[in-house]
């Protein structure tokens, strides 16, 4: 099922959650809707790829660390392979052909999925006046500060504090302390420091030689991607501009990793394929190494894919067991009420934010179909059991026909 999800989950993180509800909650019952909602709220507190972390936690819930890692691999590899191939094929594809009209209705479909997910979560989370206020405040602040990476963790922390002012509903019970396994966090920190040191050494060596050497650049790339995966909050919309500054703006002359046009082509195409948006790192890694031949380009793709996703899995698998134990404390349990309400607001605002980039302002054919796709997706998800891949295929067929 994860493989099928990885091949049909279009629309970026805005659409992935709704598909997870359909597949892993309603169809397979791998997790409850409350658990999935909790996973979604939890990963918003961490840097990295949120959809990837949520799927990893579903695997962890079902089969421990081994299944979590297998789930991660199955989810990441298809999109990573497609983006890697694009880095090889880019020079052989006519630029006009990259604007594939077949994908034109995927974005309004993603809005329908996100609205469905927000509606489902709202029915569970919005129960009293304080959760209504939190959801509305989170929606407004998310919409206004959508491109500010710290808005999501700050909103969730603030919402958790707000629902702790009343201590009557959930009294504290005795909780046994559990030993914390620090291995993942130590590995995360060790890799962060080690790659930083190797990158700085490679930079100095390149300054000495006065020329670009692939053995040095691969260390620079590995550090860049690992740092992005470790520090980026807010998903692909925050990741892409940071990568642009690192790979296009900062390097000068012969040191440029790629042109602006090449960067934007990859960043646009990743929205048109299924799977995680962070898989764009495979494309950028390949493009950065392409002038040294195919084997270095493959190594660049692998460095991008591993570097961008490794921090996400190390952090989520370290912090989630701690979080599971902390939930037993009343202060954390009360916080979940506010956090879940804030997630509803964030998802509602995200759907509205994406909506403003979709043409709906005229009575021409495309804007009218956009509206129909959004409403139709929401209604079909809400009132039927139509599988998500069928909806994706319908939207792709519409794109080819209209």
C-alpha positions as CSV (number, residue, x, y, z in Angstrom):
1,X,0.0,0.0,0.0
2,X,2.9,2.4,0.7
3,X,4.3,1.7,-2.7
4,X,0.9,2.4,-4.3
5,X,0.7,5.6,-2.2
6,X,4.2,6.7,-3.4
7,X,3.1,6.3,-7.0
8,X,-0.2,8.1,-6.8
9,X,0.2,10.7,-4.0
10,X,0.2,13.9,-6.1
11,X,-0.3,17.4,-4.9
12,X,2.5,17.7,-2.3
13,X,2.0,17.7,1.4
14,X,-1.3,19.6,0.9
15,X,-2.8,16.6,-0.7
16,X,-0.9,13.7,1.0
17,X,-2.8,13.9,4.3
18,X,-6.2,13.4,2.8
19,X,-4.9,10.4,0.9
20,X,-3.4,9.0,4.1
21,X,-6.8,9.2,5.8
22,X,-8.4,7.3,3.0
23,X,-5.7,4.6,2.7
24,X,-4.2,4.0,6.1
25,X,-7.2,4.9,8.3
26,X,-10.4,4.2,6.5
27,X,-9.3,1.3,4.2
28,X,-6.5,-0.5,6.0
29,X,-7.0,0.6,9.6
30,X,-3.3,0.8,10.2
31,X,-3.8,3.7,12.5
32,X,-6.8,5.4,13.9
33,X,-7.8,8.9,12.7
34,X,-6.8,10.3,16.2
35,X,-3.4,8.7,15.9
36,X,-2.8,10.1,12.4
37,X,-3.9,13.5,13.6
38,X,-1.4,13.2,16.5
39,X,1.4,12.2,14.1
40,X,0.6,15.2,11.9
41,X,0.7,17.6,14.8
42,X,3.9,16.0,16.2
43,X,5.9,16.2,13.0
44,X,5.0,19.9,12.6
45,X,7.2,20.5,15.7
46,X,10.2,19.0,13.9
47,X,12.3,20.1,11.0
48,X,12.3,18.0,7.9
49,X,9.9,16.5,5.4
50,X,6.5,16.3,7.3
51,X,4.7,13.8,4.9
52,X,7.7,11.5,5.0
53,X,7.9,11.7,8.8
54,X,4.2,11.0,9.2
55,X,4.4,7.9,6.9
56,X,7.5,6.8,8.9
57,X,5.6,6.9,12.1
58,X,2.7,4.8,10.6
59,X,5.3,2.2,9.8
60,X,6.8,2.5,13.3
61,X,3.4,2.1,14.8
62,X,2.7,-1.1,12.9
63,X,6.1,-2.8,13.0
64,X,8.8,-0.9,14.9
65,X,12.0,0.6,13.6
66,X,12.5,-2.0,10.8
67,X,9.1,-1.4,9.2
68,X,9.5,2.4,9.7
69,X,12.8,2.3,7.7
70,X,11.3,0.1,5.0
71,X,8.3,2.4,4.7
72,X,10.6,5.4,4.4
73,X,12.6,3.6,1.6
74,X,9.5,2.6,-0.4
75,X,8.0,6.2,-0.1
76,X,11.2,8.0,-1.1
77,X,12.8,5.9,-3.8
78,X,10.2,6.2,-6.7
79,X,10.2,10.1,-6.6
80,X,14.0,10.1,-6.0
81,X,14.5,7.9,-9.1
82,X,12.2,10.1,-11.3
83,X,14.0,13.3,-10.2
84,X,17.4,11.8,-10.7
85,X,16.4,10.7,-14.2
86,X,15.2,14.3,-14.9
87,X,18.7,15.6,-14.1
88,X,20.1,13.3,-16.8
89,X,17.4,14.0,-19.4
90,X,17.0,17.7,-18.9
91,X,19.4,18.6,-21.8
92,X,17.6,16.2,-24.2
93,X,14.1,17.4,-23.5
94,X,12.7,20.4,-25.4
95,X,12.0,23.1,-22.7
96,X,8.5,23.7,-24.1
97,X,7.7,20.0,-23.5
98,X,8.3,20.4,-19.8
99,X,5.1,22.4,-19.4
100,X,2.9,19.3,-19.3
101,X,-0.7,20.3,-19.4
102,X,-1.8,16.9,-18.2
103,X,-1.0,18.0,-14.6
104,X,-3.0,21.3,-14.7
105,X,-5.8,20.0,-12.5
106,X,-3.6,18.3,-9.9
107,X,-3.3,21.5,-7.8
108,X,-7.1,22.1,-7.4
109,X,-7.4,18.4,-6.6
110,X,-4.8,18.8,-3.8
111,X,-6.9,21.7,-2.4
112,X,-9.9,19.3,-2.3
113,X,-7.9,16.7,-0.5
114,X,-6.6,19.3,2.0
115,X,-10.1,20.7,2.6
116,X,-11.4,17.1,3.2
117,X,-8.6,16.5,5.7
118,X,-9.3,19.7,7.6
119,X,-13.0,18.9,7.7
120,X,-12.4,15.4,9.0
121,X,-9.9,16.6,11.7
122,X,-12.2,19.5,12.6
123,X,-15.0,17.1,13.5
124,X,-12.7,15.4,16.0
125,X,-10.7,18.3,17.4
126,X,-13.1,21.3,17.5
127,X,-15.2,20.6,20.6
128,X,-15.4,23.7,22.7
129,X,-15.0,27.5,22.6
130,X,-11.2,27.5,23.2
131,X,-10.5,25.0,20.4
132,X,-12.7,27.2,18.0
133,X,-10.6,30.3,18.9
134,X,-7.3,28.4,18.5
135,X,-8.3,27.0,15.1
136,X,-9.4,30.5,13.8
137,X,-6.3,32.2,15.2
138,X,-4.0,29.5,13.7
139,X,-5.8,29.8,10.3
140,X,-5.3,33.6,10.2
141,X,-1.7,33.6,11.4
142,X,-0.8,30.7,9.0
143,X,-2.3,32.6,6.1
144,X,-0.5,35.8,6.9
145,X,2.9,34.3,7.7
146,X,2.8,31.2,5.4
147,X,6.4,31.6,4.2
148,X,7.8,32.2,7.7
149,X,9.4,28.8,8.6
150,X,8.9,29.2,12.4
151,X,5.2,30.0,12.3
152,X,4.2,26.3,12.5
153,X,6.1,25.2,15.6
154,X,5.3,28.5,17.3
155,X,1.6,28.1,16.7
156,X,1.6,24.6,18.0
157,X,3.5,25.4,21.1
158,X,1.3,28.4,21.7
159,X,-1.9,26.4,21.3
160,X,-0.5,23.7,23.7
161,X,0.1,26.4,26.3
162,X,-3.4,27.9,25.8
163,X,-5.2,24.7,26.7
164,X,-3.2,24.2,29.8
165,X,-4.7,27.2,31.6
166,X,-7.6,24.9,32.8
167,X,-6.3,21.9,34.8
168,X,-9.7,20.6,36.0
169,X,-10.6,18.4,33.0
170,X,-7.5,16.2,33.0
171,X,-5.9,15.6,36.4
172,X,-2.3,14.4,36.7
173,X,-1.8,10.6,37.3
174,X,1.3,8.8,38.4
175,X,3.7,8.1,35.5
176,X,6.7,5.8,35.5
177,X,9.7,7.4,34.0
178,X,11.2,5.5,31.0
179,X,14.9,5.4,30.0
180,X,15.7,7.5,26.9
181,X,17.6,5.9,24.1
182,X,20.0,8.6,22.9
183,X,21.6,6.7,20.0
184,X,19.6,8.5,17.2
185,X,20.2,12.0,18.5
186,X,23.9,11.3,19.0
187,X,24.2,10.0,15.5
188,X,22.2,13.0,14.1
189,X,24.6,15.4,15.9
190,X,27.7,13.5,15.0
191,X,26.8,13.5,11.3
192,X,25.9,17.2,11.4
193,X,29.4,18.1,12.9
194,X,31.3,15.6,10.8
195,X,29.8,16.8,7.5
196,X,30.4,20.4,8.5
197,X,34.1,19.7,9.2
198,X,34.5,17.8,5.9
199,X,32.7,20.5,3.9
200,X,34.9,23.2,5.4
201,X,38.0,21.1,4.7
202,X,36.9,20.6,1.1
203,X,36.2,24.3,0.6
204,X,39.8,25.2,1.8
205,X,41.3,22.5,-0.4
206,X,39.4,23.9,-3.5
207,X,40.7,27.4,-2.6
208,X,44.3,26.1,-2.6
209,X,44.0,24.3,-5.9
210,X,42.0,27.1,-7.5
211,X,39.7,24.7,-9.4
212,X,36.6,22.6,-8.8
213,X,37.3,19.0,-7.9
214,X,34.4,16.5,-7.7
215,X,35.8,14.7,-4.6
216,X,35.6,18.0,-2.8
217,X,32.3,19.2,-4.1
218,X,30.5,16.0,-3.1
219,X,31.4,16.8,0.5
220,X,30.0,20.3,0.2
221,X,26.8,18.9,-1.3
222,X,26.4,16.3,1.4
223,X,26.7,19.0,4.1
224,X,24.3,21.3,2.3
225,X,21.6,18.7,2.0
226,X,22.0,17.4,5.5
227,X,21.9,20.9,6.9
228,X,18.7,21.7,4.9
229,X,17.1,18.4,6.2
230,X,18.1,19.3,9.8
231,X,16.9,22.9,9.9
232,X,14.1,23.5,7.5
233,X,10.7,24.0,9.0
234,X,7.7,24.5,6.8
235,X,8.3,21.9,4.0
236,X,9.1,22.3,0.4
237,X,7.9,25.9,0.1
238,X,10.7,26.9,2.5
239,X,13.3,24.4,1.2
240,X,13.2,25.6,-2.4
241,X,14.2,29.3,-1.8
242,X,17.0,28.2,0.6
243,X,18.4,25.8,-2.0
244,X,18.1,28.5,-4.7
245,X,20.3,30.8,-2.6
246,X,22.8,28.0,-1.9
247,X,23.1,26.5,-5.4
248,X,22.3,29.4,-7.8
249,X,22.9,32.8,-6.1
250,X,25.9,32.1,-3.8
251,X,28.3,30.3,-6.2
252,X,30.1,32.6,-8.7
253,X,31.5,32.1,-12.2
254,X,32.7,28.5,-12.8
255,X,31.7,27.5,-9.3
256,X,27.9,27.7,-10.2
257,X,26.1,24.5,-9.5
258,X,23.4,25.1,-12.1
259,X,21.6,27.9,-13.8
260,X,18.4,29.6,-12.5
261,X,16.4,28.1,-15.4
262,X,17.7,24.5,-14.6
263,X,16.9,25.0,-10.9
264,X,13.4,26.3,-11.4
265,X,12.7,23.5,-13.9
266,X,13.5,20.8,-11.4
267,X,11.6,22.7,-8.6
268,X,8.6,22.9,-10.8
269,X,8.6,19.4,-12.1
270,X,8.7,17.9,-8.6
271,X,5.2,19.3,-8.1
272,X,4.0,17.3,-11.0
273,X,5.2,13.9,-9.8
274,X,3.9,11.7,-7.0
275,X,5.8,11.5,-3.7
276,X,7.6,13.9,-1.4
277,X,8.6,17.4,-2.5
278,X,11.9,17.0,-0.7
279,X,12.9,14.5,-3.4
280,X,13.9,17.5,-5.5
281,X,17.2,17.2,-3.7
282,X,18.0,14.2,-6.0
283,X,17.7,16.5,-9.1
284,X,19.7,19.3,-7.6
285,X,22.4,16.9,-6.4
286,X,22.7,15.4,-9.9
287,X,22.7,18.7,-11.7
288,X,25.5,20.0,-9.3
289,X,27.7,17.0,-10.3
290,X,26.8,16.5,-14.0
291,X,29.9,18.1,-15.6
292,X,32.2,15.3,-14.2
293,X,30.3,12.5,-15.8
294,X,27.6,10.0,-15.2
295,X,29.0,8.2,-12.1
296,X,29.6,11.5,-10.3
297,X,26.1,12.6,-11.3
298,X,24.6,9.4,-9.8
299,X,26.6,10.0,-6.6
300,X,25.2,13.6,-6.5
301,X,21.7,12.3,-6.8
302,X,22.3,9.8,-3.9
303,X,23.9,12.4,-1.8
304,X,21.0,14.7,-2.2
305,X,18.4,12.0,-1.4
306,X,20.2,10.6,1.6
307,X,21.3,13.9,3.0
308,X,17.8,15.5,2.8
309,X,15.9,12.6,4.3
310,X,18.3,11.1,6.9
311,X,17.9,14.0,9.5
312,X,14.1,13.7,9.2
313,X,14.0,10.0,10.1
314,X,16.7,10.2,12.8
315,X,14.8,13.1,14.6
316,X,11.4,11.6,14.3
317,X,12.5,8.1,15.5
318,X,14.3,9.7,18.5
319,X,11.7,12.2,19.6
320,X,8.5,10.1,19.1
321,X,9.2,7.5,21.8
322,X,9.9,10.5,24.2
323,X,6.7,12.1,23.0
324,X,4.7,8.9,23.6
325,X,5.9,8.8,27.2
326,X,5.3,12.5,27.7
327,X,1.7,12.2,26.6
328,X,1.0,10.4,29.9
329,X,1.6,13.6,31.7
330,X,-1.5,15.7,32.1
331,X,0.2,18.9,31.0
332,X,1.1,17.3,27.6
333,X,-2.2,15.5,27.2
334,X,-4.0,18.8,27.7
335,X,-1.7,20.4,25.2
336,X,-2.8,17.9,22.5
337,X,-6.3,19.4,22.6
338,X,-4.9,22.8,21.5
339,X,-2.3,21.4,19.2
340,X,-4.9,19.4,17.2
341,X,-7.1,22.4,17.0
342,X,-4.2,24.5,15.7
343,X,-3.4,21.8,13.0
344,X,-7.0,22.1,11.8
345,X,-6.5,25.9,11.4
346,X,-3.1,25.4,9.7
347,X,-4.6,23.0,7.2
348,X,-7.6,25.2,6.5
349,X,-5.3,28.2,5.9
350,X,-3.0,26.1,3.7
351,X,-5.9,25.2,1.4
352,X,-6.8,28.9,1.1
353,X,-3.2,29.9,0.5
354,X,-2.9,27.3,-2.3
355,X,-6.3,28.4,-3.6
356,X,-5.1,31.9,-4.5
357,X,-2.6,30.5,-7.1
358,X,-5.4,28.7,-8.9
359,X,-7.3,30.5,-11.7
360,X,-11.0,30.9,-10.7
361,X,-11.6,34.6,-11.5
362,X,-13.4,34.3,-14.8
363,X,-16.2,32.3,-16.5
364,X,-13.8,30.6,-19.0
365,X,-13.4,26.9,-19.2
366,X,-10.2,26.3,-17.2
367,X,-11.3,28.3,-14.1
368,X,-14.7,26.7,-14.1
369,X,-13.1,23.2,-14.3
370,X,-10.8,24.2,-11.5
371,X,-13.8,25.0,-9.2
372,X,-15.5,21.7,-10.3
373,X,-12.4,19.7,-9.5
374,X,-12.0,21.2,-6.0
375,X,-15.7,20.7,-5.1
376,X,-15.9,17.3,-6.8
377,X,-12.8,16.0,-5.0
378,X,-14.1,17.2,-1.6
379,X,-17.6,15.8,-2.1
380,X,-16.4,12.4,-3.5
381,X,-13.9,12.0,-0.6
382,X,-16.6,12.9,1.9
383,X,-19.6,11.0,0.7
384,X,-18.1,8.0,-1.3
385,X,-15.4,5.4,-1.0
386,X,-13.9,6.2,-4.4
387,X,-10.1,5.3,-4.1
388,X,-7.7,8.2,-4.3
389,X,-5.8,6.9,-7.3
390,X,-9.0,7.0,-9.3
391,X,-9.4,10.7,-8.5
392,X,-5.8,11.3,-9.6
393,X,-6.4,9.5,-12.9
394,X,-9.6,11.4,-13.5
395,X,-7.8,14.7,-13.0
396,X,-4.9,13.6,-15.2
397,X,-7.4,12.6,-17.9
398,X,-9.1,16.0,-17.6
399,X,-5.8,17.7,-18.0
400,X,-5.1,15.8,-21.2
401,X,-8.6,16.5,-22.6
402,X,-9.3,20.1,-21.6
